[in-house]
Structure formats: structure tokens, C-alpha cells
């Protein structure tokens, strides 16, 4: 299950329609959610800020504090947001796993399919977490500094990913973890164990060619769902 926990700002932005997409959360605190405690869901907190008169969406994974920053989400388009988010997540995780040498290029589609199968159920609630929100604020401040340095917002998925690589390489600390950690390392480890491990054959990694750019061959979630509709 993929769970988006929305701040008031993002909830107002994405639920701008006659038919509300917002569900009722089982608990007010994410940490008390039995689904979260049972590790059967991937929980994210999503916030929206406005920079240079443009909507900027920041999604942060609760456990790893890994952040995905999106500039192209449209108001009231929840389905579009989910597709954009999943496409970015799948691509970014595939890149990190390629970089670590734990997956091969040709396994991208299988890994993406496994992620979709595991998280085809999507829930959206209006609730947040103070600790995660504080780290989201850090990301928003870093984005403001990026704008001051570059004179503009990051453009497209590649520049947004480059910015994300920076903020996800900053040390984080939570009350539940004794030591400081890097979000990208924790997220890559979670992704591999939950999505890749049952698919990847270690012997297939011998001689694998690794790329330094964002992979182009990972499927778009909406296209995958259309191809597998009624399966």
C-alpha cells in the first residue's frame, strides 16, 4: 500500500475537486497506524510550497526521510500526481541501485512491475508528522537557496533529481534512530529489500554496465496499469 499523508497546504491543492479523494485516516498519528507498524505500507508526507509563483510539491518518506521534489504537479489532479510521483520514485531508486551495483539495467522493468504490484492500493489522508515536517522545511529552505543561486527553479525531472541528490545526501536525525543517517542510503536499502531482493539474481550482476544518468527505460505507472488492466 502506498500512503500519502498530506499537510493542509497540499490537501487543499490536490483535493480541489467536486469529488473529494481524501480518505479518513485510521489514526491521527502516522506512527500509531497499524499498517505503518506492520511495515505493509510505504508512508510519505506531502507538502506544497509556492516559489516564484509556481507550485512546488515536496514528498518525504517517513522512515528514511528521502525527499522527492516535483515542479509539474497540477492542482486537483491526484491521479496525475500519483503517476508523476511513482515514475520519479522508480527511476530514482533504479539509479541508486545501479550506482551501488545491486541491480542490472535489464531488471528495471521487473523491479518496476513488482513495485506496482505491491503498492497498487493508494490511500491519501490529511495528517502529518512534526519531525517529518521539520525536515520538509529544511528541504524547502534548500530549494529557496537553490533559486537564489541559479536564479530559477530546477527544470524537469533531471534537474529536480539533481537537487534531490543534494538534500538526500544531508545527514538527518530522528528520535527513533540513535545515529545520524543519509536519507538516500536508508531509502536505497529499503527499496532493495522490499522491491528488488526477490527478483534480483546476484549472478546476473557480473559485468553489468552502470550508467551515470537517470534511466529512460523505466515504465510509467499509468502505461503499466493500462497494459495490465483486467489481468
N, CA and C of each residue as an Amber inpcrd file, in Angstrom:
protein
   693
   0.8340000  -1.1930000   0.0000000   0.0000000   0.0000000   0.0000000
   0.8730000   1.2480000   0.0000000   0.4810000   2.2080000  -0.8250000
   1.1670000   3.4860000  -0.8930000   0.2790000   4.5230000  -0.2100000
   0.8020000   5.1670000   0.8440000   0.0010000   6.0970000   1.6350000
   0.6100000   7.4920000   1.5640000  -0.2060000   8.4560000   1.1240000
   0.2070000   9.8540000   1.0850000  -0.4780000  10.5960000   2.2220000
   0.3200000  11.0760000   3.1690000  -0.1780000  11.8470000   4.2990000
   0.0530000  13.3250000   3.9790000  -1.0250000  14.0640000   3.8150000
  -0.9340000  15.4200000   3.2760000  -1.0110000  16.4840000   4.3580000
  -0.1560000  17.4870000   4.2260000  -0.3200000  18.6780000   5.0420000
  -1.5530000  19.4230000   4.5400000  -2.0170000  20.3870000   5.3110000
  -3.2040000  21.1440000   4.9050000  -2.9620000  21.8410000   3.5660000
  -1.7400000  22.3530000   3.3710000  -1.4270000  23.0750000   2.1370000
  -1.5560000  22.1610000   0.9220000  -1.0240000  20.9440000   1.0120000
  -1.1020000  20.0500000  -0.1410000  -2.5000000  19.4670000  -0.2920000
  -3.1700000  19.1970000   0.8220000  -4.5290000  18.6470000   0.7580000
  -5.4570000  19.6160000   0.0270000  -5.3530000  20.8970000   0.3350000
  -6.1690000  21.9110000  -0.3300000  -5.8250000  21.9960000  -1.8150000
  -4.5520000  21.8600000  -2.1230000  -4.0710000  21.9580000  -3.5000000
  -4.5220000  20.7650000  -4.3490000  -4.3980000  19.5500000  -3.8200000
  -4.6420000  18.3540000  -4.6330000  -6.0980000  17.8980000  -4.5900000
  -6.8460000  18.3240000  -3.5930000  -8.2370000  17.8800000  -3.4530000
  -9.2040000  18.9610000  -3.9250000  -8.7710000  19.7240000  -4.9060000
  -9.5650000  20.8390000  -5.4310000 -10.5350000  20.3270000  -6.4970000
 -11.5280000  19.5680000  -6.0560000 -12.4850000  18.9760000  -7.0000000
 -13.8310000  18.7870000  -6.3090000 -14.8640000  18.5010000  -7.0930000
 -16.1940000  18.2990000  -6.5290000 -16.2860000  16.9790000  -5.7750000
 -15.5110000  15.9760000  -6.2270000 -15.4820000  14.6780000  -5.5570000
 -14.1610000  14.5290000  -4.8100000 -14.2270000  14.5520000  -3.4880000
 -13.0120000  14.5060000  -2.6810000 -12.3010000  13.1570000  -2.8160000
 -10.9730000  13.2160000  -2.9070000 -10.1700000  11.9940000  -2.9460000
  -9.6210000  11.6660000  -1.5680000  -9.8200000  12.5670000  -0.6150000
  -9.2400000  12.4180000   0.7100000 -10.0080000  11.3960000   1.5340000
  -9.2750000  10.4300000   2.0950000  -9.8920000   9.4310000   2.9610000
  -9.7850000   9.8130000   4.4200000 -10.3960000   9.0040000   5.2750000
 -10.3250000   9.2240000   6.7220000  -9.1980000   8.3730000   7.2980000
  -8.2000000   8.9750000   7.9030000  -7.0630000   8.1910000   8.4090000
  -7.4820000   7.2880000   9.5680000  -6.9250000   6.0820000   9.6430000
  -7.2680000   5.1710000  10.7350000  -6.8160000   5.6930000  12.0910000
  -5.7510000   6.5100000  12.0970000  -5.2490000   7.1460000  13.3140000
  -4.7910000   8.5500000  12.9530000  -4.7510000   9.4440000  13.9200000
  -4.2880000  10.7960000  13.6570000  -2.7670000  10.8680000  13.5610000
  -2.0870000   9.9410000  14.2230000  -0.6240000   9.9110000  14.1710000
  -0.1650000   8.7660000  13.2780000   0.7620000   9.0790000  12.3600000
   1.2540000   8.0610000  11.4350000   1.9090000   6.9090000  12.1910000
   2.6590000   7.2310000  13.2180000   3.3860000   6.1990000  13.9710000
   2.4550000   5.2030000  14.6490000   1.2090000   5.6100000  14.8870000
   0.2550000   4.7260000  15.5530000  -0.5980000   3.9310000  14.5650000
  -0.4160000   4.1890000  13.2890000  -1.1720000   3.4850000  12.2510000
  -0.7370000   2.0260000  12.2260000  -1.6690000   1.0730000  12.4440000
  -1.2810000  -0.3470000  12.4530000  -0.6610000  -0.8040000  11.1400000
  -1.0490000  -0.1830000  10.0310000  -0.4480000  -0.5360000   8.7360000
   1.0120000  -0.1150000   8.7100000   1.3020000   1.0550000   9.2740000
   2.6790000   1.5350000   9.3330000   3.5070000   0.6670000  10.2650000
   2.9360000   0.3190000  11.4020000   3.6480000  -0.5110000  12.3700000
   3.9340000  -1.9010000  11.8160000   3.0510000  -2.3860000  10.9640000
   3.2410000  -3.7120000  10.3900000   4.1210000  -3.7170000   9.1570000
   4.6260000  -2.5370000   8.7690000   5.5290000  -2.3990000   7.6290000
   4.9260000  -2.9390000   6.3330000   3.6000000  -2.8250000   6.2050000
   2.9580000  -3.2810000   4.9710000   2.6460000  -2.1100000   4.0430000
   3.0920000  -0.9190000   4.4040000   2.8070000   0.2590000   3.5950000
   4.0670000   1.0930000   3.4170000   4.0600000   1.9150000   2.3810000
   5.1160000   2.8960000   2.1730000   4.4800000   4.2580000   2.4390000
   4.8550000   4.8680000   3.5550000   4.2160000   6.0980000   4.0180000
   5.0510000   7.3210000   3.6490000   4.3630000   8.3120000   3.0550000
   5.0000000   9.5630000   2.6780000   4.2020000  10.7330000   3.2420000
   4.9050000  11.7870000   3.6080000   4.2580000  13.0510000   3.9600000
   4.4740000  13.9940000   2.7760000   3.3960000  14.6550000   2.3310000
   3.4680000  15.5060000   1.1430000   3.0510000  16.9280000   1.5070000
   3.8650000  17.8750000   1.0640000   3.6310000  19.2850000   1.3670000
   3.7480000  20.0950000   0.0700000   3.1400000  21.2700000   0.0410000
   3.2150000  22.1380000  -1.1230000   3.6590000  23.5290000  -0.6890000
   4.6160000  24.0730000  -1.4200000   5.0470000  25.4460000  -1.1880000
   5.0030000  26.1830000  -2.5330000   4.9400000  27.5010000  -2.4770000
   4.9610000  28.2960000  -3.7150000   6.2850000  29.0350000  -3.8060000
   6.9620000  28.8340000  -4.9260000   8.2270000  29.5070000  -5.1880000
   8.1680000  30.1020000  -6.5870000   8.5020000  31.3610000  -6.6900000
   8.4710000  32.0650000  -7.9730000   7.1280000  31.8570000  -8.6870000
   6.0530000  31.9730000  -7.9320000   4.6800000  31.8570000  -8.4400000
   4.3810000  30.4780000  -9.0400000   5.1280000  29.4830000  -8.6020000
   4.9040000  28.1270000  -9.0960000   4.7060000  27.1850000  -7.9190000
   3.8360000  26.1750000  -8.1130000   3.5940000  25.1860000  -7.0630000
   4.7250000  24.1680000  -7.0400000   5.3190000  23.9890000  -5.8740000
   6.4050000  23.0230000  -5.6890000   5.9550000  22.0080000  -4.6400000
   5.9240000  20.7480000  -5.0290000   5.4710000  19.6710000  -4.1390000
   6.6770000  18.9310000  -3.5870000   6.7050000  18.7520000  -2.2820000
   7.7810000  18.0180000  -1.6180000   7.1730000  16.7990000  -0.9350000
   7.5840000  15.6130000  -1.3640000   7.1400000  14.3640000  -0.7410000
   8.3200000  13.7680000   0.0090000   8.0990000  13.3760000   1.2620000
   9.1870000  12.8110000   2.0690000   8.7680000  11.4790000   2.6720000
   9.6020000  10.4610000   2.4730000   9.3710000   9.1320000   3.0240000
   9.5660000   9.1810000   4.5290000   8.5890000   8.6980000   5.2630000
   8.6000000   8.8490000   6.7210000   9.8020000   8.1600000   7.3510000
  10.0860000   6.9480000   6.9330000  11.1400000   6.1690000   7.5920000
  12.5390000   6.6490000   7.2360000  12.7960000   6.9170000   5.9620000
  14.1520000   7.2520000   5.5200000  14.4100000   8.7490000   5.4260000
  13.3360000   9.5490000   5.3760000  13.3820000  10.9960000   5.1580000
  13.9060000  11.3420000   3.7500000  13.7930000  10.3870000   2.8430000
  14.1500000  10.6310000   1.4480000  13.1040000  11.5600000   0.8320000
  13.5620000  12.5930000   0.1030000  12.6560000  13.5990000  -0.4510000
  12.6240000  13.5470000  -1.9680000  11.4240000  13.7160000  -2.5160000
  11.2300000  13.8810000  -3.9530000  10.5500000  15.2260000  -4.1610000
  11.1750000  16.0870000  -4.9690000  10.6530000  17.4220000  -5.2190000
  10.1210000  17.4830000  -6.6410000   8.8710000  17.9190000  -6.7930000
   8.2100000  17.9530000  -8.0990000   7.6910000  19.3510000  -8.4020000
   7.9270000  19.7960000  -9.6170000   7.5200000  21.1380000 -10.0300000
   6.3440000  21.1190000 -11.0080000   5.9280000  19.9460000 -11.4510000
   4.9620000  19.8660000 -12.5490000   3.6360000  19.2210000 -12.1540000
   3.2860000  19.2940000 -10.8710000   2.0160000  18.7250000 -10.4130000
   0.9100000  19.7610000 -10.6180000  -0.2040000  19.3250000 -11.1820000
  -1.3120000  20.2280000 -11.4540000  -2.3320000  20.2070000 -10.3190000
  -2.8860000  21.3580000 -10.0280000  -3.8960000  21.4820000  -8.9670000
  -5.0820000  20.5580000  -9.2590000  -5.4990000  19.8080000  -8.2360000
  -6.6730000  18.9540000  -8.3360000  -6.4730000  17.6770000  -9.1250000
  -5.2640000  17.4130000  -9.6200000  -5.0130000  16.2190000 -10.4350000
  -4.2980000  15.1630000  -9.5990000  -5.0680000  14.4640000  -8.7620000
  -4.4610000  13.4670000  -7.8820000  -3.8840000  12.2930000  -8.6670000
  -4.6050000  11.8210000  -9.6780000  -4.1190000  10.6990000 -10.4900000
  -2.8100000  11.0810000 -11.1840000  -2.7340000  12.3000000 -11.6970000
  -1.5120000  12.7620000 -12.3370000  -0.3600000  12.8550000 -11.3560000
  -0.6670000  13.3050000 -10.1400000   0.3520000  13.3730000  -9.0990000
   0.9010000  11.9880000  -8.7910000   0.0180000  11.0030000  -8.6300000
   0.4630000   9.6390000  -8.2970000   1.3530000   9.0820000  -9.4010000
   0.9510000   9.2720000 -10.6530000   1.7560000   8.7780000 -11.7720000
   3.1290000   9.4450000 -11.8100000   3.1530000  10.7780000 -11.6410000
   4.4260000  11.5020000 -11.6560000   5.3050000  11.0590000 -10.5010000
   4.7040000  10.9380000  -9.3230000   5.4570000  10.5210000  -8.1420000
   6.0650000   9.1370000  -8.3340000   5.2510000   8.1780000  -8.7820000
   5.7370000   6.8030000  -8.9190000   6.8040000   6.6950000 -10.0010000
   6.6270000   7.4300000 -11.0820000   7.6340000   7.4270000 -12.1400000
   8.9590000   7.9570000 -11.6020000   8.9010000   9.0450000 -10.8470000
  10.1190000   9.6110000 -10.2690000  10.7480000   8.6490000  -9.2690000
   9.9240000   8.0740000  -8.4020000  10.4520000   7.1710000  -7.3770000
  11.1200000   5.9550000  -8.0120000  10.4550000   5.3350000  -8.9710000
  11.0020000   4.1460000  -9.6230000  12.3160000   4.4750000 -10.3260000
  12.3540000   5.5750000 -11.0580000  13.5720000   5.9650000 -11.7560000
  14.7190000   6.2780000 -10.7950000  14.4110000   7.0330000  -9.7480000
  15.4580000   7.4340000  -8.8140000  16.0160000   6.2450000  -8.0510000
  15.1380000   5.3390000  -7.6330000  15.6100000   4.1640000  -6.9170000
  16.4020000   3.2410000  -7.8400000  15.9790000   3.1390000  -9.1050000
  16.7310000   2.3140000 -10.0440000  18.1310000   2.8980000 -10.2560000
  18.2130000   4.2150000 -10.3410000  19.5110000   4.8720000 -10.4850000
  20.4010000   4.5740000  -9.2750000  19.8450000   4.7260000  -8.0590000
  20.6450000   4.4910000  -6.8550000  21.1090000   3.0400000  -6.7670000
  20.2260000   2.1200000  -7.1190000  20.5830000   0.6990000  -7.0680000
  21.6070000   0.3520000  -8.1460000  21.4890000   0.9660000  -9.3230000
  22.5020000   0.7870000 -10.3630000  23.8500000   1.2900000  -9.8810000
  23.8260000   2.4580000  -9.2630000  25.0570000   3.0800000  -8.7890000
  25.7510000   2.2180000  -7.7400000  24.9490000   1.5310000  -6.9110000
  25.5030000   0.6540000  -5.8850000  25.8540000  -0.7310000  -6.4340000
  25.4510000  -1.0050000  -7.6760000  25.7560000  -2.2960000  -8.2830000
  24.9180000  -3.4410000  -7.7730000  23.7000000  -3.1440000  -7.2620000
  22.8680000  -4.2080000  -6.6920000  21.7390000  -4.6410000  -7.6320000
  21.5720000  -3.9300000  -8.7470000  20.6430000  -4.3550000  -9.7910000
  21.3110000  -4.1360000 -11.1420000  20.7990000  -4.8120000 -12.1620000
  21.2970000  -4.6330000 -13.5210000  20.2950000  -3.8290000 -14.3340000
  20.7680000  -3.2130000 -15.3970000  19.9220000  -2.3740000 -16.2510000
  18.6940000  -3.1170000 -16.7500000  18.8870000  -4.3770000 -17.1720000
  17.7930000  -5.1290000 -17.7850000  16.7270000  -5.5650000 -16.7760000
  16.9670000  -5.3520000 -15.4830000  15.9890000  -5.7320000 -14.4660000
  15.0260000  -4.6000000 -14.1250000  15.1830000  -3.4460000 -14.7750000
  14.3950000  -2.2620000 -14.4370000  12.8980000  -2.5150000 -14.5290000
  12.4520000  -3.1080000 -15.6450000  11.0130000  -3.3090000 -15.8430000
  10.4390000  -4.2800000 -14.8210000  11.1850000  -5.3350000 -14.4820000
  10.7110000  -6.3170000 -13.4940000  10.5800000  -5.6840000 -12.1130000
  11.5560000  -4.8640000 -11.7560000  11.5110000  -4.1820000 -10.4600000
  10.3330000  -3.2170000 -10.4100000  10.1260000  -2.4520000 -11.4940000
   9.0100000  -1.5110000 -11.5540000   7.6830000  -2.2480000 -11.4400000
   7.5620000  -3.3820000 -12.1350000   6.3330000  -4.1730000 -12.0800000
   6.0780000  -4.6920000 -10.6760000   7.1400000  -5.1100000  -9.9910000
   6.9930000  -5.6160000  -8.6290000   6.5440000  -4.5140000  -7.6830000
   7.0740000  -3.2980000  -7.8710000   6.6550000  -2.1730000  -7.0390000
   5.1690000  -1.8790000  -7.2390000   4.7300000  -1.8420000  -8.4970000
   3.3270000  -1.5580000  -8.7950000   2.4250000  -2.6320000  -8.1980000
   2.8330000  -3.8990000  -8.3070000   2.0350000  -4.9860000  -7.7470000
   1.8950000  -4.8540000  -6.2260000   2.9770000  -4.4550000  -5.5710000
   2.9730000  -4.3530000  -4.1170000   2.2150000  -3.1140000  -3.6210000
   2.1740000  -2.0750000  -4.4480000   1.6030000  -0.8030000  -3.9970000
   0.5170000  -0.2910000  -4.9380000  -0.2800000  -1.2080000  -5.4600000
  -1.3890000  -0.8140000  -6.3430000  -2.5050000  -0.1270000  -5.5590000
  -2.5770000  -0.3800000  -4.2540000  -3.5630000   0.2720000  -3.3930000
  -2.9780000   1.5950000  -2.9010000  -3.6210000   2.7070000  -3.2530000
  -3.1340000   4.0330000  -2.8830000  -4.1550000   4.7180000  -1.9920000
  -3.6870000   5.2360000  -0.8570000  -4.5470000   5.9570000   0.0800000
  -3.9960000   7.3690000   0.2850000  -4.8920000   8.3190000   0.5050000
  -4.4790000   9.6930000   0.7650000  -5.2590000  10.2310000   1.9590000
  -4.5280000  10.7710000   2.9230000  -5.1360000  11.3040000   4.1450000
  -4.5800000  12.6980000   4.4220000  -5.3450000  13.4770000   5.1760000
  -4.8160000  14.7400000   5.6680000  -4.3260000  14.5280000   7.0910000
  -3.0580000  14.3220000   7.2140000  -2.3910000  14.2170000   8.5070000
  -0.8860000  14.3590000   8.2430000  -0.1350000  14.7050000   9.2630000
   1.2900000  14.9170000   9.0660000   2.0600000  14.4110000  10.2740000
   3.3190000  14.7750000  10.3390000   4.1910000  14.3750000  11.4390000
   5.1680000  15.5230000  11.6750000   5.2860000  15.9600000  12.9060000
   6.1040000  17.1380000  13.2020000   7.5580000  16.9560000  12.8020000
   8.1040000  15.7910000  13.0890000   9.5060000  15.5380000  12.7780000
   9.7480000  15.5370000  11.2680000   8.8650000  14.8510000  10.5300000
   8.9940000  14.8220000   9.0720000   8.7980000  16.2280000   8.5100000
   7.8150000  16.9580000   9.0490000   7.5410000  18.3070000   8.5710000
   8.7470000  19.2140000   8.7720000   9.4790000  19.0360000   9.8730000
  10.6720000  19.8440000  10.1160000  11.7260000  19.5830000   9.0430000
  11.8670000  18.3290000   8.6450000  12.8340000  18.0040000   7.5990000
  12.3490000  18.4860000   6.2300000  11.0440000  18.4840000   6.0130000
  10.4970000  19.0430000   4.7690000  10.7910000  20.5420000   4.7070000
  10.6860000  21.2170000   5.8410000  11.0110000  22.6400000   5.8980000
  12.4700000  22.8800000   5.5290000  13.3540000  21.9860000   5.9690000
  14.7640000  22.0800000   5.5850000  14.9230000  21.9820000   4.0660000
  14.1700000  21.0540000   3.4590000  14.2300000  20.8810000   2.0020000
  13.7210000  22.1460000   1.3100000  12.6240000  22.7140000   1.8110000
  12.0740000  23.9360000   1.2350000  13.0690000  25.0910000   1.3430000
  13.7910000  25.1640000   2.4630000  14.8110000  26.2020000   2.6240000
  15.9680000  25.9850000   1.6460000  16.3420000  24.7240000   1.4350000
  17.3980000  24.4150000   0.4670000  16.9510000  24.7770000  -0.9460000
  15.6630000  24.5750000  -1.2220000  15.1190000  24.9450000  -2.5330000
  15.1750000  26.4500000  -2.7320000  14.8980000  27.2000000  -1.6790000
  14.9750000  28.6610000  -1.7490000  16.4090000  29.1070000  -2.0450000
  17.3600000  28.4450000  -1.4070000  18.7720000  28.7700000  -1.6560000
  19.1620000  28.4080000  -3.0870000  18.6430000  27.2900000  -3.5880000
  18.9020000  26.8670000  -4.9650000  18.3930000  27.9170000  -5.9520000
  17.2260000  28.4680000  -5.6600000  16.6510000  29.5040000  -6.5250000
  17.5280000  30.7530000  -6.5140000  17.9960000  31.1340000  -5.3260000
  18.8540000  32.3160000  -5.2200000  20.1620000  32.1180000  -5.9720000
  20.6860000  30.8790000  -5.9520000  21.9560000  30.5820000  -6.6140000
  21.8070000  30.5050000  -8.1300000  20.7510000  29.7750000  -8.5870000
  20.5620000  29.5550000 -10.0170000  19.7420000  30.6460000 -10.6990000
  18.9770000  31.3770000  -9.8860000  18.1060000  32.3990000 -10.4500000
  16.7850000  31.8500000 -10.9390000  16.5400000  30.5690000 -10.7070000
  15.2990000  29.9290000 -11.1630000  15.1190000  28.6060000 -10.4280000
  13.9300000  28.0210000 -10.6090000  13.6530000  26.6940000 -10.0690000
  14.3320000  25.6210000 -10.9190000  14.5840000  24.4380000 -10.3510000
  15.0570000  23.3300000 -11.1710000  14.0270000  23.0130000 -12.2590000
  14.5020000  22.6860000 -13.4530000  13.6190000  22.3760000 -14.5780000
  13.6470000  20.8860000 -14.8870000  12.4570000  20.2970000 -15.0220000
  12.3620000  18.9060000 -15.4440000  12.7840000  17.9120000 -14.3720000
  12.6140000  16.6280000 -14.6890000  12.9050000  15.5610000 -13.7340000
  14.3950000  15.4630000 -13.4250000  15.2550000  15.6680000 -14.4460000
  16.6940000  15.5170000 -14.2280000  17.2400000  16.5590000 -13.2500000
  16.8760000  17.8330000 -13.4390000  17.3570000  18.8680000 -12.5280000
  16.7380000  18.7240000 -11.1450000  15.4760000  18.3020000 -11.0990000
  14.8240000  18.0770000  -9.8000000  15.5070000  16.9260000  -9.0630000
  15.9040000  15.8980000  -9.8220000  16.6210000  14.7700000  -9.2210000
  17.9960000  15.2110000  -8.7320000  18.6870000  16.0570000  -9.5070000
  19.9890000  16.5650000  -9.0770000  19.8550000  17.3300000  -7.7600000
  18.8100000  18.1580000  -7.6740000  18.5680000  18.8800000  -6.4190000
  18.2700000  17.8900000  -5.3000000  17.4620000  16.8720000  -5.6080000
  17.1400000  15.8630000  -4.6190000  18.3620000  15.1110000  -4.1310000
  19.3030000  14.8470000  -5.0400000  20.5320000  14.1670000  -4.6200000
  21.2620000  14.9710000  -3.5500000  21.2100000  16.2930000  -3.6820000
  21.8620000  17.1420000  -2.6760000  21.1670000  17.0360000  -1.3250000
  19.8570000  17.2710000  -1.2930000  19.1590000  17.2770000   0.0030000
  19.0950000  15.8770000   0.6140000  19.1100000  14.8390000  -0.2160000
  19.0800000  13.4770000   0.3160000  20.4500000  12.9800000   0.7490000
  21.4710000  13.8220000   0.5310000  22.8170000  13.4910000   0.9970000
  23.1750000  14.2570000   2.2660000  22.2040000  14.9920000   2.8110000
  22.4130000  15.7040000   4.0690000  22.0850000  14.7820000   5.2320000
  22.9020000  14.8060000   6.2580000  22.6670000  13.9550000   7.4240000
  21.3570000  14.3320000   8.1150000  20.6050000  13.3030000   8.5080000
  19.3600000  13.5010000   9.2420000  19.4230000  12.7550000  10.5620000
  18.5410000  13.1600000  11.4640000  18.4700000  12.5260000  12.7870000
  17.0200000  12.4870000  13.2270000  16.5790000  11.3500000  13.7470000
  15.2350000  11.2290000  14.3020000  15.3270000  10.6400000  15.7070000
  14.2710000  10.8070000  16.4690000  14.2910000  10.3120000  17.8480000
  14.2750000   8.7890000  17.9070000  13.8520000   8.1430000  16.8290000
  13.7670000   6.6800000  16.8140000  15.0700000   6.0140000  16.3900000
  16.0080000   6.8030000  15.8690000  17.2830000   6.2510000  15.4060000
  18.4180000   6.9370000  16.1610000  19.2880000   6.1440000  16.7720000
  20.3340000   6.7000000  17.6270000  21.3690000   7.4980000  16.8490000
  21.7430000   7.0170000  15.6780000  22.8030000   7.6610000  14.9050000
  22.2440000   8.5210000  13.7750000  23.0680000   9.4450000  13.2980000
  22.7280000  10.2070000  12.1130000  22.7660000   9.2820000  10.8970000
  22.0180000   9.6320000   9.8710000  21.9670000   8.7890000   8.6750000
  21.7650000   9.6540000   7.4370000  22.1020000   9.0580000   6.2750000
  21.8600000   9.7050000   4.9950000  20.5640000   9.1590000   4.4060000
  19.5920000  10.0080000   4.0890000  18.3170000   9.5220000   3.5550000
  18.4580000   8.6250000   2.3280000  19.3540000   8.9630000   1.4050000
  19.4560000   8.1630000   0.1780000  19.9450000   6.7600000   0.4780000
  20.8120000   6.5980000   1.4830000  21.3060000   5.2620000   1.8250000
  20.2010000   4.4110000   2.4500000  19.4330000   5.0090000   3.3490000
  18.3520000   4.2650000   4.0020000  17.2660000   3.9020000   2.9940000
  16.8980000   4.8540000   2.1300000  15.8510000   4.6000000   1.1480000
  16.2740000   3.5350000   0.1490000  17.5200000   3.5860000  -0.3040000
  18.0160000   2.5800000  -1.2570000  18.0030000   1.1920000  -0.6270000
  18.3450000   1.1190000   0.6510000  18.3380000  -0.1650000   1.3540000
  16.9190000  -0.7080000   1.4990000  15.9690000   0.1680000   1.8480000
  14.5690000  -0.2400000   1.9820000  14.0230000  -0.6910000   0.6330000
  14.3110000   0.0730000  -0.4050000  13.8270000  -0.2560000  -1.7510000
  14.3440000  -1.6260000  -2.1910000  15.6340000  -1.8600000  -1.9660000
  16.2060000  -3.1370000  -2.4100000  15.5770000  -4.3110000  -1.6610000
  15.4520000  -4.1880000  -0.3410000  14.9280000  -5.3060000   0.4440000
  13.4520000  -5.5650000   0.1820000  12.6700000  -4.4810000  -0.0740000
  11.2300000  -4.6420000  -0.2270000  10.7750000  -4.8280000  -1.6720000
  11.5690000  -4.3510000  -2.6280000  11.1370000  -4.3760000  -4.0260000
  12.0480000  -5.2220000  -4.9180000  13.3520000  -5.1590000  -4.6730000
  14.3010000  -5.7880000  -5.5990000  14.7510000  -7.1890000  -5.1970000
  14.8940000  -7.4350000  -3.8930000  15.5970000  -8.6260000  -3.4190000
  15.0190000  -9.9260000  -3.9630000  13.6910000 -10.0190000  -4.0680000
  13.0840000 -11.2670000  -4.5230000  13.1890000 -11.4660000  -6.0280000
  13.6610000 -10.4480000  -6.7300000  13.7700000 -10.5080000  -8.1780000
  15.2120000 -10.6760000  -8.6450000  16.1180000  -9.9500000  -7.9960000
  17.4940000  -9.8480000  -8.4840000  18.2700000 -11.1260000  -8.2220000
  18.8800000 -11.6340000  -9.2700000  19.8010000 -12.7570000  -9.1870000
  21.2100000 -12.1870000  -9.1020000  21.9120000 -12.3480000  -7.9630000
  23.2460000 -11.7520000  -7.8300000  24.1980000 -12.1270000  -8.9580000
  24.0670000 -13.3490000  -9.4950000  24.9640000 -13.7730000 -10.5570000
  24.7620000 -12.9670000 -11.8350000  23.5520000 -12.3990000 -11.9990000
  23.2760000 -11.6270000 -13.2140000  23.9510000 -10.2740000 -13.1840000
  24.5110000  -9.8770000 -12.0370000  25.1330000  -8.5680000 -11.9220000
  26.5710000  -8.5650000 -12.4120000  27.1570000  -9.7380000 -12.6450000
  28.5360000  -9.8100000 -13.1170000  28.6760000  -9.1250000 -14.4650000
  29.5250000  -8.1370000 -14.5050000  29.7720000  -7.4430000 -15.7630000
  28.6730000  -6.4770000 -16.1450000  27.7680000  -6.1720000 -15.2290000
  26.6840000  -5.2390000 -15.5590000  27.2420000  -3.8530000 -15.8440000
  26.6830000  -3.2110000 -16.8340000  27.1230000  -1.8610000 -17.1850000
  26.2680000  -0.8520000 -16.4390000  26.8900000   0.0830000 -15.7470000
  26.1670000   1.0600000 -14.9590000  26.2470000   2.4250000 -15.6240000
  25.1570000   3.1650000 -15.5510000  25.0670000   4.4680000 -16.1830000
  25.0680000   5.5550000 -15.1210000  25.5230000   6.7340000 -15.5070000
  25.5880000   7.8530000 -14.5640000  24.4160000   8.7980000 -14.7030000
  23.5250000   8.5550000 -15.6990000  22.3770000   9.4300000 -15.8760000
  21.1050000   8.7290000 -15.4430000  20.0240000   9.4920000 -15.3650000
  18.7470000   8.9290000 -14.9430000  18.2180000   7.9840000 -16.0190000
  17.8830000   6.7380000 -15.6910000  17.4540000   5.7720000 -16.7040000
  16.1970000   6.2210000 -17.4360000  16.1320000   5.8960000 -18.7290000
  14.9950000   6.2610000 -19.5490000  14.0270000   5.1010000 -19.7520000
  14.4540000   3.8720000 -19.3870000  13.6820000   2.7050000 -19.8030000
  12.7160000   2.2020000 -18.7410000  12.5240000   2.9590000 -17.6580000
  11.5990000   2.5310000 -16.6220000  10.1860000   2.9290000 -17.0170000
   9.2370000   2.0440000 -16.7900000   7.8800000   2.2610000 -17.2650000
   7.1600000   3.3530000 -16.4820000   6.1930000   3.9820000 -17.1250000
   5.3140000   4.9400000 -16.4670000   4.1570000   4.1590000 -15.8460000
   3.7980000   4.4870000 -14.6230000   2.7930000   3.7200000 -13.9010000
   1.4660000   3.6630000 -14.6480000   1.0330000   4.7860000 -15.2290000
  -0.2460000   4.7980000 -15.9290000  -0.2280000   3.8720000 -17.1350000
   0.9100000   3.8280000 -17.8540000   1.0160000   2.9410000 -19.0050000
   1.0070000   1.4840000 -18.5770000   1.6750000   1.2180000 -17.4580000
   1.6970000  -0.1480000 -16.9520000   0.2860000  -0.6020000 -16.5750000
  -0.4700000   0.2780000 -15.9040000  -1.8210000  -0.0960000 -15.4800000
  -2.7370000  -0.3390000 -16.6730000  -2.5860000   0.4910000 -17.7310000
  -3.3980000   0.2880000 -18.9320000  -3.0980000  -1.0470000 -19.5820000
  -1.8050000  -1.3930000 -19.6400000  -1.3810000  -2.6400000 -20.2820000
  -1.8290000  -3.8640000 -19.5100000  -1.9870000  -3.6960000 -18.1840000
  -2.3430000  -4.8370000 -17.3240000  -3.7610000  -4.7670000 -16.8110000
  -4.5730000  -3.8640000 -17.3670000  -5.9580000  -3.7280000 -16.9180000
  -6.7150000  -5.0320000 -17.1740000  -7.3910000  -5.4770000 -16.1410000
  -8.1840000  -6.6970000 -16.2590000  -7.3940000  -7.9710000 -16.1290000
  -6.1090000  -7.8550000 -15.7400000  -5.2750000  -9.0480000 -15.6260000
  -5.7500000  -9.9390000 -14.4910000
